[in-house]
Amino acid sequence: MTTLPMTETDDDRPSLLIVDDDVTFCEVLAKAMTKRGFDVHCAHTVEQALALAETCMPEYATIDLRLPGASGLVLVEKLKALDSGTRIVMLTGYASITTAVEAIKLGATHYLAKPVDAEEIMAAFERTVGDAEVPISTHPLSVGRLEWEYIQRVLNENKGNISVTARILNMHRRTLQRKLTKNPR
């Protein structure tokens, strides 16, 4: 178990910003990370997170990819602009290669697929180099997953604009929204 040293004051503890629209997840993770020595702040939107970041300047952050309004990717970029030293772990229940690559390009330290626990997040914060020993899958992606990855790439290229993405993909906007809510296999 990885634990940061506990001190008496919040000023001595590293600050952690947790950004997720799931209030229960935020509360549970906040308790777990407080026990591990962090001074924790929670936000549920990009706007709330930016307001908190300007006052607490987090050393660490966990950011959910899907937030109401702007994407978590937008927040990664803005937090890195505020402080390039912030160590950011992107969390998502909708993991895709495209969003993982973009999160890392924008400055995230690591990218984890939910469900995730505090120990995995702690390990991700501590990782500073890649792992050349990661096993390579022998199974190709399913057709459904390939479609979902392609949709994610086009959506990302259009800065999350559903209408423009639907036009480019030659599909109805509601059909695209339905496909985006399905969990790819």
C-alpha positions as CSV (number, residue, x, y, z in Angstrom):
1,M,0.0,0.0,0.0
2,T,1.4,3.4,-1.0
3,T,0.9,6.1,1.6
4,L,2.0,9.7,1.7
5,P,3.3,11.0,5.1
6,M,0.5,12.3,7.3
7,T,1.1,15.7,8.9
8,E,-0.9,18.0,11.2
9,T,-1.7,20.8,8.7
10,D,-3.4,20.9,5.3
11,D,-0.6,23.2,4.1
12,D,2.0,20.3,4.4
13,R,-0.2,17.8,2.6
14,P,-0.2,17.6,-1.2
15,S,-3.4,18.9,-2.7
16,L,-5.6,16.7,-4.9
17,L,-8.4,17.9,-7.1
18,I,-11.0,15.2,-7.9
19,V,-13.3,16.1,-10.8
20,D,-16.2,13.7,-11.5
21,D,-19.9,14.2,-12.0
22,D,-20.7,11.1,-9.9
23,V,-21.0,12.7,-6.4
24,T,-20.9,9.4,-4.6
25,F,-17.7,8.4,-6.4
26,C,-16.1,11.7,-5.5
27,E,-17.0,11.3,-1.8
28,V,-15.7,7.7,-1.6
29,L,-12.5,8.6,-3.4
30,A,-12.0,11.8,-1.4
31,K,-12.2,9.8,1.9
32,A,-9.7,7.2,0.6
33,M,-7.3,9.8,-0.7
34,T,-7.5,11.8,2.5
35,K,-6.5,8.7,4.4
36,R,-3.5,8.5,2.1
37,G,-2.3,12.0,3.1
38,F,-3.9,14.3,0.5
39,D,-5.7,17.6,1.1
40,V,-8.7,16.8,-1.2
41,H,-11.0,19.2,-3.1
42,C,-13.9,17.9,-5.3
43,A,-15.6,19.4,-8.3
44,H,-18.3,18.1,-10.6
45,T,-17.9,20.4,-13.7
46,V,-15.0,21.9,-15.6
47,E,-16.1,25.4,-14.3
48,Q,-16.1,24.3,-10.7
49,A,-12.7,22.6,-11.1
50,L,-11.1,25.7,-12.6
51,A,-12.4,27.9,-9.8
52,L,-11.0,25.5,-7.3
53,A,-7.7,25.1,-9.1
54,E,-7.1,28.8,-9.1
55,T,-7.4,28.9,-5.3
56,C,-5.8,25.6,-4.3
57,M,-3.4,25.0,-7.2
58,P,-3.5,21.2,-7.0
59,E,-0.3,19.1,-7.2
60,Y,-2.4,16.1,-8.3
61,A,-5.8,15.7,-10.1
62,T,-8.1,12.9,-11.2
63,I,-10.4,14.0,-13.9
64,D,-13.3,12.1,-15.4
65,L,-13.5,12.2,-19.2
66,R,-17.2,12.7,-19.4
67,L,-18.4,15.7,-17.5
68,P,-21.5,17.9,-18.0
69,G,-20.7,20.5,-20.6
70,A,-17.1,20.5,-21.6
71,S,-15.0,17.3,-21.7
72,G,-12.5,16.4,-19.1
73,L,-9.9,16.7,-21.9
74,V,-10.5,20.5,-21.9
75,L,-9.8,20.5,-18.2
76,V,-6.5,18.6,-18.5
77,E,-5.3,21.2,-21.0
78,K,-6.4,24.1,-18.7
79,L,-4.9,22.7,-15.6
80,K,-1.6,22.1,-17.3
81,A,-1.7,25.7,-18.5
82,L,-2.2,26.9,-14.9
83,D,0.6,24.6,-13.5
84,S,2.7,22.3,-15.8
85,G,3.8,20.3,-12.8
86,T,0.3,19.1,-11.9
87,R,0.2,15.3,-12.1
88,I,-3.1,14.3,-13.7
89,V,-4.8,10.9,-14.0
90,M,-7.7,10.8,-16.5
91,L,-10.5,8.4,-15.4
92,T,-13.2,7.1,-17.6
93,G,-15.9,4.4,-17.9
94,Y,-15.7,4.9,-21.7
95,A,-12.0,4.1,-22.4
96,S,-10.9,4.5,-26.0
97,I,-7.5,4.6,-27.6
98,T,-8.3,8.0,-29.1
99,T,-9.2,9.7,-25.8
100,A,-6.2,8.0,-24.1
101,V,-3.8,9.4,-26.6
102,E,-5.3,12.9,-26.5
103,A,-5.3,12.9,-22.7
104,I,-1.6,12.1,-22.7
105,K,-0.8,14.6,-25.4
106,L,-2.6,17.3,-23.4
107,G,-0.6,16.5,-20.3
108,A,-2.2,13.7,-18.3
109,T,0.3,11.5,-16.5
110,H,-1.9,8.4,-16.8
111,Y,-5.2,7.2,-18.1
112,L,-7.3,4.6,-16.2
113,A,-10.5,2.9,-17.1
114,K,-13.2,2.7,-14.4
115,P,-13.8,0.9,-12.1
116,V,-10.7,2.0,-10.4
117,D,-9.6,2.1,-6.7
118,A,-7.4,4.5,-4.7
119,E,-4.3,2.2,-5.0
120,E,-4.4,2.2,-8.8
121,I,-4.6,6.0,-8.7
122,M,-1.7,6.2,-6.3
123,A,0.4,4.0,-8.6
124,A,-0.6,6.0,-11.6
125,F,0.5,9.3,-9.8
126,E,3.9,7.7,-9.1
127,R,4.5,6.4,-12.6
128,T,6.9,8.7,-14.5
129,V,8.0,6.4,-17.3
130,G,6.3,3.9,-19.6
131,D,6.4,0.1,-19.2
132,A,8.0,-1.7,-22.2
133,E,6.9,-5.0,-20.6
134,V,3.2,-4.4,-21.0
135,P,1.7,-7.5,-22.8
136,I,0.4,-7.0,-26.3
137,S,-3.1,-8.4,-26.9
138,T,-3.3,-11.2,-29.4
139,H,-7.0,-10.5,-30.1
140,P,-8.0,-7.8,-32.6
141,L,-10.6,-5.2,-31.7
142,S,-14.2,-6.2,-32.4
143,V,-16.0,-4.4,-35.2
144,G,-18.2,-2.6,-32.7
145,R,-15.1,-1.4,-30.8
146,L,-13.4,-0.3,-34.0
147,E,-16.6,1.7,-35.0
148,W,-16.7,3.2,-31.5
149,E,-13.0,4.2,-31.7
150,Y,-13.5,5.8,-35.1
151,I,-16.5,7.7,-33.9
152,Q,-14.4,8.9,-30.9
153,R,-11.6,10.1,-33.1
154,V,-13.9,12.0,-35.4
155,L,-15.8,13.5,-32.4
156,N,-12.5,14.5,-30.9
157,E,-11.3,16.1,-34.1
158,N,-14.5,18.2,-34.0
159,K,-14.0,19.2,-30.4
160,G,-17.0,17.2,-29.1
161,N,-19.5,18.7,-31.5
162,I,-22.1,16.0,-32.0
163,S,-23.9,17.7,-34.9
164,V,-20.8,18.2,-37.0
165,T,-19.5,14.7,-36.2
166,A,-22.9,13.2,-37.3
167,R,-22.8,15.1,-40.6
168,I,-19.2,13.9,-41.3
169,L,-20.2,10.3,-40.4
170,N,-23.3,10.6,-42.5
171,M,-25.6,9.6,-39.7
172,H,-28.5,11.1,-37.8
173,R,-27.4,13.1,-34.7
174,R,-29.7,11.0,-32.4
175,T,-28.2,7.7,-33.8
176,L,-24.7,9.0,-33.0
177,Q,-25.8,10.0,-29.5
178,R,-27.2,6.5,-29.0
179,K,-24.0,4.9,-30.2
180,L,-22.0,7.1,-27.9
181,T,-24.0,5.9,-24.8
182,K,-23.4,2.2,-25.6
183,N,-20.5,0.5,-23.9
184,P,-18.2,-0.8,-26.7
185,R,-17.1,-4.4,-26.5
